[in-house]
Protein backbone atom coordinates (compact mmCIF):
# COMPACT_ATOMS: atom_id res chain seq x y z
CA UNK A 1 0.00 0.00 0.00
CA UNK A 2 1.36 3.41 -0.92
CA UNK A 3 1.74 6.16 1.66
CA UNK A 4 -0.84 8.27 -0.18
CA UNK A 5 -3.37 5.46 -0.12
CA UNK A 6 -2.64 4.72 3.56
CA UNK A 7 -3.24 8.39 4.42
CA UNK A 8 -6.47 8.39 2.42
CA UNK A 9 -7.63 5.25 4.27
CA UNK A 10 -6.80 6.85 7.62
CA UNK A 11 -8.64 10.06 6.74
CA UNK A 12 -11.71 8.15 5.56
CA UNK A 13 -11.70 5.96 8.67
CA UNK A 14 -11.38 9.08 10.83
CA UNK A 15 -14.39 10.61 9.09
CA UNK A 16 -16.41 7.44 9.61
CA UNK A 17 -15.53 7.18 13.28
CA UNK A 18 -16.03 10.87 13.91
CA UNK A 19 -19.42 10.92 12.24
CA UNK A 20 -20.66 7.71 13.82
CA UNK A 21 -19.49 8.50 17.31
CA UNK A 22 -19.65 12.28 17.66
CA UNK A 23 -22.25 13.46 15.21
CA UNK A 24 -22.34 16.36 12.80
CA UNK A 25 -19.72 18.60 14.42
CA UNK A 26 -17.07 15.91 14.28
CA UNK A 27 -17.98 14.99 10.70
CA UNK A 28 -17.60 18.63 9.70
CA UNK A 29 -14.21 18.72 11.44
CA UNK A 30 -13.16 15.51 9.68
CA UNK A 31 -13.78 16.96 6.23
CA UNK A 32 -12.35 20.37 7.10
CA UNK A 33 -13.34 23.96 6.35
CA UNK A 34 -12.07 23.92 2.75
CA UNK A 35 -12.61 21.53 -0.11
CA UNK A 36 -10.41 18.47 -0.46
CA UNK A 37 -10.92 16.84 -3.84
CA UNK A 38 -7.96 14.52 -3.18
CA UNK A 39 -9.75 13.07 -0.16
CA UNK A 40 -12.94 12.69 -2.17
CA UNK A 41 -11.11 10.90 -5.02
CA UNK A 42 -9.44 8.56 -2.50
CA UNK A 43 -12.81 7.73 -0.91
CA UNK A 44 -14.34 7.17 -4.34
CA UNK A 45 -11.50 4.79 -5.24
CA UNK A 46 -12.03 2.88 -2.00
CA UNK A 47 -15.67 2.33 -2.94
CA UNK A 48 -14.70 1.17 -6.41
CA UNK A 49 -12.12 -1.23 -4.89
CA UNK A 50 -14.76 -2.61 -2.50
CA UNK A 51 -12.80 -1.40 0.55
CA UNK A 52 -15.39 1.20 1.61
CA UNK A 53 -19.06 0.95 2.52
CA UNK A 54 -21.55 3.45 3.90
CA UNK A 55 -22.18 7.08 3.01
CA UNK A 56 -19.35 9.53 3.63
CA UNK A 57 -19.18 13.26 4.44
CA UNK A 58 -17.28 15.12 1.70
CA UNK A 59 -16.24 18.65 0.80
CA UNK A 60 -15.46 19.15 -2.89
CA UNK A 61 -15.06 22.08 -5.26
CA UNK A 62 -14.60 22.72 -8.94
CA UNK A 63 -16.12 23.99 -12.15
CA UNK A 64 -19.71 23.10 -13.09
CA UNK A 65 -19.60 21.08 -16.32
CA UNK A 66 -23.34 20.40 -16.82
CA UNK A 67 -26.72 21.30 -15.34
CA UNK A 68 -29.85 19.14 -15.59
CA UNK A 69 -33.47 20.13 -15.27
CA UNK A 70 -35.26 19.84 -11.94
CA UNK A 71 -37.05 16.56 -11.34
CA UNK A 72 -39.77 15.54 -8.91
CA UNK A 73 -38.90 12.39 -6.95
CA UNK A 74 -40.64 10.61 -4.07
CA UNK A 75 -38.88 13.01 -1.70
CA UNK A 76 -39.70 16.22 -3.59
CA UNK A 77 -38.11 18.49 -6.20
CA UNK A 78 -34.40 18.11 -6.89
CA UNK A 79 -31.91 19.97 -9.06
CA UNK A 80 -28.86 18.22 -10.49
CA UNK A 81 -25.51 19.41 -11.74
CA UNK A 82 -22.13 17.86 -12.43
CA UNK A 83 -18.92 19.15 -10.89
CA UNK A 84 -15.41 18.58 -12.24
CA UNK A 85 -13.31 17.52 -9.23
CA UNK A 86 -10.12 16.89 -11.19
CA UNK A 87 -8.31 13.79 -12.45
CA UNK A 88 -10.90 13.47 -15.22
CA UNK A 89 -13.73 12.89 -12.70
CA UNK A 90 -17.04 14.72 -12.58
CA UNK A 91 -19.56 13.95 -9.85
CA UNK A 92 -23.32 14.42 -9.72
CA UNK A 93 -24.51 16.96 -7.15
CA UNK A 94 -28.10 16.59 -5.94
CA UNK A 95 -29.86 19.60 -4.41
CA UNK A 96 -33.17 19.21 -2.56
CA UNK A 97 -34.96 22.26 -3.93
CA UNK A 98 -37.82 21.99 -1.43
CA UNK A 99 -35.43 22.31 1.52
CA UNK A 100 -32.79 24.72 0.21
CA UNK A 101 -32.92 28.44 0.71
CA UNK A 102 -32.11 29.31 -2.91
CA UNK A 103 -33.61 31.08 -5.94
CA UNK A 104 -35.62 29.19 -8.55
CA UNK A 105 -33.73 26.39 -10.30
CA UNK A 106 -31.34 26.56 -12.03
CA UNK A 107 -29.27 28.78 -9.74
CA UNK A 108 -26.08 27.27 -11.13
CA UNK A 109 -24.75 27.38 -14.71
CA UNK A 110 -22.11 25.60 -16.73
CA UNK A 111 -18.75 27.25 -16.05
CA UNK A 112 -19.64 28.43 -12.52
CA UNK A 113 -17.28 27.63 -9.66
CA UNK A 114 -18.90 25.65 -6.87
CA UNK A 115 -17.96 24.47 -3.38
CA UNK A 116 -20.10 21.61 -2.03
CA UNK A 117 -20.47 19.93 1.37
CA UNK A 118 -22.72 16.89 1.55
CA UNK A 119 -23.08 13.13 1.72
CA UNK A 120 -21.26 11.01 -0.86
CA UNK A 121 -23.27 7.92 -1.77
CA UNK A 122 -21.98 5.09 -3.93
CA UNK A 123 -24.31 2.39 -5.19
CA UNK A 124 -22.17 1.37 -8.17
CA UNK A 125 -19.94 3.13 -10.73
CA UNK A 126 -23.00 4.46 -12.61
CA UNK A 127 -25.01 5.43 -9.52
CA UNK A 128 -23.08 7.75 -7.24
CA UNK A 129 -23.21 11.38 -6.24
CA UNK A 130 -23.30 13.94 -3.45
CA UNK A 131 -26.63 14.74 -1.80
CA UNK A 132 -27.74 16.26 1.53
CA UNK A 133 -26.36 19.55 0.25
CA UNK A 134 -28.90 21.56 2.25
CA UNK A 135 -29.23 22.83 5.82
CA UNK A 136 -31.56 20.07 6.93
CA UNK A 137 -30.60 16.85 8.63
CA UNK A 138 -32.36 13.56 9.04
CA UNK A 139 -32.48 10.38 11.05
CA UNK A 140 -29.78 8.82 8.88
CA UNK A 141 -27.69 11.93 8.18
CA UNK A 142 -26.90 14.45 10.91
CA UNK A 143 -24.56 16.85 9.08
CA UNK A 144 -26.01 19.89 7.28
CA UNK A 145 -24.55 20.64 3.88
CA UNK A 146 -24.40 23.53 1.46
CA UNK A 147 -23.53 24.60 -2.06
CA UNK A 148 -21.61 27.82 -2.70
CA UNK A 149 -21.75 29.05 -6.30
CA UNK A 150 -19.55 31.98 -7.30
CA UNK A 151 -19.50 33.15 -3.67
CA UNK A 152 -23.26 32.75 -3.01
CA UNK A 153 -24.04 30.08 -0.41
CA UNK A 154 -27.25 28.06 -0.70
CA UNK A 155 -28.41 25.85 2.14
Secondary structure, DSSP 4 states (H G I P E B T S, - for coil): --HHHHHHHHHHHHHHHHHHHH-HHHHHHHH-SS--HHHHHHHHHHHHHT---S-EEEEEEEEEEEEEEEEEETTEEEEEEEEEEETTEEEEEEEETTTS---SSP---TT-EEEEEEEEEEEETTEEEEE--SS--BTTB----EEEETTEEE-
